Amino acid sequence: MKKPLILIDLDGVLNSYKGDYKENHIPKPQKGVWEFLEDLSKNYIIKIFTTRKKDLVESWLKKHNLDKYINDITNVKEPAFFYVDDRSITYSGDYKELQRAIIDFKPHWKLKQNNDNRA
């Protein structure tokens, strides 16, 4: 049986991006990303879904020994079992709920920064 495909965003999911985008620099990997990708790759085909240059992403994956878990890198939203992104909202069938979620949305790294500032 063929493994299902999942597309995973790079910035803010696999790396420590916090809104400080630099075109030619990819932040360091998130803690736990190696174990996460190793486990996931047993049951899924994994593609990186990013707007970054493919050669830069390939170099970053190799540098951090993550390339063995990744099947490809794309900037095309391909048909997939699911998508993982730090800037996404799941549509539940209710437009009013979706509109509230859009208005109130903050990526996880923005929520963490706010919590860190309160401490």
Order of alpha helices (4+ residues) and beta strands (2+ residues): beta-alpha-beta-alpha-beta-beta-alpha-alpha
